[in-house]
């Protein structure tokens, strides 16, 4: 729980505030309900890009000063000030609850002192994260001395950087922090997009529900006597829960 409270300022100062500053410099004005999801995603992408460039330049120690400099510039512009219009307050509470429910299957997994509950790929991802913490460009954690190539390691790359900046546990970040953030951004981003498009809170809430919990209806084949059918990827479409 303590790590969760420490993770909040990491998101606000490391992703959200820099994202606000970037959008401000691009002269893009935000209106409710945009001020959290879009800036955070933009800031997360910028964080990843800067981290990647600095890692190749072997100057990753510059990442924190760059973030603090951008935060200072954003604070001087008072970009953090915004209000949530009344019509969005209750719908956004529903979005937050739906996002939390969506993230629960990941939040109940993890590795503790005496217990471990994880999915197929979780251990190898922790291996990638620890490799990226100590070595860049990374080697394959399963084969010593063999470079890691052709793999989408950027989600693990971000977790490695957050750990190096804050010392938050990679296990917490992988099983708790980043899944919860991803679920919130997915829900809030969907709500924002659909409201801006349709100007209707009900349509936006239905969109969030379907995006988070909808799918290809492949589960129907599973329930009607075809247990060999993959519920996760029926018809070649990964389900949101995956």
C-alpha positions as CSV (number, residue, x, y, z in Angstrom):
1,X,0.0,0.0,0.0
2,X,2.9,2.4,0.8
3,X,4.3,1.8,-2.7
4,X,1.0,2.6,-4.2
5,X,1.0,6.0,-2.5
6,X,4.6,6.6,-3.7
7,X,3.6,5.6,-7.2
8,X,1.0,8.4,-7.5
9,X,3.6,11.3,-7.5
10,X,5.7,9.3,-10.0
11,X,2.7,9.3,-12.4
12,X,1.8,12.9,-11.8
13,X,5.4,14.3,-11.9
14,X,6.9,11.8,-14.3
15,X,4.1,11.5,-16.9
16,X,1.1,13.8,-16.4
17,X,2.8,17.1,-15.8
18,X,5.4,16.7,-18.6
19,X,2.5,15.6,-20.9
20,X,0.6,18.8,-20.0
21,X,3.6,20.8,-20.8
22,X,4.1,19.1,-24.2
23,X,0.5,19.7,-25.2
24,X,0.7,23.3,-24.0
25,X,3.8,23.8,-26.3
26,X,1.8,22.3,-29.2
27,X,-1.0,24.8,-28.5
28,X,-3.5,22.0,-27.9
29,X,-6.2,23.1,-25.4
30,X,-7.8,20.4,-23.2
31,X,-11.3,20.4,-21.9
32,X,-13.1,18.1,-19.5
33,X,-12.8,15.2,-19.4
34,X,-9.5,15.2,-21.1
35,X,-7.0,16.6,-18.6
36,X,-5.7,13.4,-17.2
37,X,-5.7,10.5,-19.8
38,X,-4.3,12.3,-22.8
39,X,-1.5,14.2,-21.0
40,X,-0.4,11.1,-19.1
41,X,-0.2,9.0,-22.2
42,X,1.8,11.8,-24.0
43,X,4.1,12.1,-21.0
44,X,4.6,8.3,-20.8
45,X,5.5,8.2,-24.5
46,X,7.9,11.1,-24.0
47,X,9.4,9.5,-20.9
48,X,10.0,6.3,-22.9
49,X,11.6,8.1,-25.8
50,X,13.9,10.2,-23.7
51,X,14.9,7.1,-21.6
52,X,15.7,5.2,-24.8
53,X,17.9,8.0,-26.2
54,X,19.7,8.5,-22.9
55,X,20.2,4.8,-22.5
56,X,22.0,4.5,-25.8
57,X,24.1,7.6,-24.9
58,X,24.9,6.0,-21.5
59,X,23.6,9.2,-19.9
60,X,20.5,7.8,-18.1
61,X,21.4,9.9,-15.0
62,X,20.2,12.9,-16.9
63,X,16.6,11.6,-17.0
64,X,15.6,12.8,-13.5
65,X,17.0,16.4,-14.0
66,X,15.2,16.6,-17.4
67,X,11.9,15.5,-15.8
68,X,12.3,18.0,-12.9
69,X,13.1,20.8,-15.4
70,X,10.0,20.2,-17.4
71,X,7.9,19.9,-14.2
72,X,9.2,23.3,-13.1
73,X,8.4,24.8,-16.5
74,X,4.9,23.3,-16.3
75,X,4.4,24.5,-12.7
76,X,5.4,28.1,-13.7
77,X,2.7,28.1,-16.3
78,X,0.2,26.7,-13.7
79,X,-0.8,24.0,-16.2
80,X,-1.9,21.7,-13.4
81,X,-5.0,23.8,-12.7
82,X,-8.3,22.4,-14.1
83,X,-11.9,21.7,-13.0
84,X,-14.1,18.8,-13.7
85,X,-17.5,19.8,-15.0
86,X,-20.5,18.7,-12.9
87,X,-21.9,16.5,-15.7
88,X,-18.8,14.4,-15.7
89,X,-18.3,13.8,-12.0
90,X,-20.6,10.8,-11.4
91,X,-19.7,9.2,-14.8
92,X,-16.0,9.5,-14.0
93,X,-16.6,7.7,-10.7
94,X,-18.2,4.9,-12.6
95,X,-15.3,4.8,-15.1
96,X,-12.8,4.6,-12.2
97,X,-14.7,1.7,-10.6
98,X,-15.0,-0.1,-14.0
99,X,-11.2,0.4,-14.5
100,X,-10.5,-0.9,-11.1
101,X,-12.6,-4.0,-11.7
102,X,-10.9,-4.6,-15.0
103,X,-7.4,-4.5,-13.4
104,X,-8.4,-6.9,-10.5
105,X,-7.2,-10.1,-12.3
106,X,-3.7,-8.6,-12.4
107,X,-3.8,-7.0,-9.0
108,X,-4.5,-10.3,-7.2
109,X,-1.4,-11.9,-8.7
110,X,2.2,-11.3,-7.6
111,X,5.1,-12.6,-5.7
112,X,5.4,-12.3,-1.9
113,X,7.7,-13.6,0.8
114,X,5.9,-17.0,1.0
115,X,3.5,-17.1,-1.9
116,X,3.6,-16.6,-5.7
117,X,0.7,-16.4,-8.1
118,X,1.5,-15.5,-11.7
119,X,0.6,-16.0,-15.3
120,X,2.5,-17.7,-18.1
121,X,4.8,-14.8,-19.1
122,X,5.1,-12.9,-15.8
123,X,8.4,-14.5,-14.7
124,X,10.1,-13.9,-18.0
125,X,9.0,-10.2,-18.0
126,X,10.5,-9.8,-14.5
127,X,13.7,-11.3,-16.0
128,X,13.6,-8.6,-18.8
129,X,13.0,-5.9,-16.3
130,X,15.9,-6.9,-14.1
131,X,18.1,-7.2,-17.2
132,X,17.2,-3.7,-18.3
133,X,17.8,-2.4,-14.8
134,X,21.4,-3.6,-14.9
135,X,22.3,-3.7,-18.6
136,X,21.5,-1.8,-21.8
137,X,21.3,-2.8,-24.6
138,X,19.9,-5.9,-22.9
139,X,20.9,-9.5,-23.2
140,X,18.4,-12.3,-23.3
141,X,18.0,-13.1,-19.6
142,X,17.6,-16.8,-20.4
143,X,20.8,-17.1,-22.5
144,X,23.8,-15.4,-21.1
145,X,25.7,-13.2,-23.5
146,X,23.1,-13.4,-26.3
147,X,21.6,-9.9,-27.2
148,X,17.9,-9.5,-26.8
149,X,16.5,-8.7,-30.3
150,X,13.2,-8.7,-32.0
151,X,11.2,-8.3,-28.7
152,X,8.8,-5.6,-27.6
153,X,10.5,-4.8,-24.3
154,X,9.3,-1.2,-23.9
155,X,6.7,-1.8,-21.2
156,X,9.5,-3.6,-19.2
157,X,11.9,-0.8,-20.1
158,X,9.6,1.8,-18.5
159,X,9.3,-0.2,-15.3
160,X,13.1,-0.6,-15.2
161,X,13.5,3.2,-15.5
162,X,11.0,3.9,-12.8
163,X,12.7,1.5,-10.4
164,X,16.1,3.2,-11.1
165,X,14.6,6.6,-10.4
166,X,12.5,5.8,-7.3
167,X,13.6,2.3,-6.1
168,X,10.0,1.2,-6.2
169,X,9.9,-2.6,-6.4
170,X,9.8,-4.1,-9.9
171,X,7.3,-6.7,-8.6
172,X,5.0,-3.9,-7.3
173,X,5.3,-2.0,-10.6
174,X,4.7,-5.0,-12.8
175,X,1.8,-6.6,-10.8
176,X,0.2,-3.5,-9.3
177,X,1.3,0.0,-10.4
178,X,1.5,-0.2,-14.2
179,X,-1.6,-2.5,-14.6
180,X,-3.7,-0.2,-12.5
181,X,-2.4,2.9,-14.4
182,X,-3.0,1.2,-17.8
183,X,-6.6,0.3,-16.8
184,X,-7.3,3.8,-15.6
185,X,-5.9,5.4,-18.8
186,X,-7.8,2.9,-21.0
187,X,-11.1,3.7,-19.2
188,X,-10.6,7.4,-18.9
189,X,-9.2,7.7,-22.5
190,X,-12.2,5.8,-23.9
191,X,-14.7,8.0,-22.0
192,X,-12.9,11.2,-23.1
193,X,-12.8,10.2,-26.8
194,X,-16.5,9.1,-27.0
195,X,-17.8,12.1,-25.1
196,X,-15.9,14.5,-27.3
197,X,-17.2,12.6,-30.4
198,X,-20.8,12.1,-29.3
199,X,-21.3,14.8,-26.6
200,X,-23.2,12.2,-24.6
201,X,-22.1,10.8,-21.2
202,X,-24.3,7.7,-21.6
203,X,-22.7,6.7,-24.9
204,X,-19.3,7.3,-23.4
205,X,-20.0,5.0,-20.4
206,X,-21.3,2.3,-22.7
207,X,-18.1,2.6,-24.7
208,X,-16.0,2.2,-21.6
209,X,-18.0,-0.9,-20.6
210,X,-17.7,-2.5,-24.0
211,X,-14.0,-1.6,-24.4
212,X,-13.0,-3.0,-21.0
213,X,-15.3,-6.1,-20.9
214,X,-16.4,-6.8,-24.5
215,X,-14.7,-9.2,-26.8
216,X,-15.2,-11.5,-29.8
217,X,-17.9,-13.7,-28.2
218,X,-15.4,-16.6,-28.5
219,X,-16.4,-17.6,-25.0
220,X,-19.8,-18.7,-26.4
221,X,-18.0,-21.6,-28.3
222,X,-16.3,-22.6,-25.1
223,X,-19.6,-22.7,-23.2
224,X,-21.4,-24.7,-26.0
225,X,-19.1,-27.8,-25.9
226,X,-15.8,-26.7,-27.5
227,X,-13.3,-26.6,-24.6
228,X,-10.4,-26.7,-27.0
229,X,-11.2,-23.2,-28.1
230,X,-9.1,-20.5,-26.6
231,X,-11.2,-18.0,-24.7
232,X,-8.3,-15.5,-24.8
233,X,-7.8,-15.4,-28.5
234,X,-10.8,-16.9,-30.4
235,X,-11.0,-15.9,-34.0
236,X,-7.4,-14.5,-33.8
237,X,-8.5,-11.5,-31.6
238,X,-6.9,-11.0,-28.2
239,X,-9.6,-10.3,-25.6
240,X,-9.2,-7.2,-23.4
241,X,-8.8,-9.3,-20.3
242,X,-5.6,-10.8,-21.8
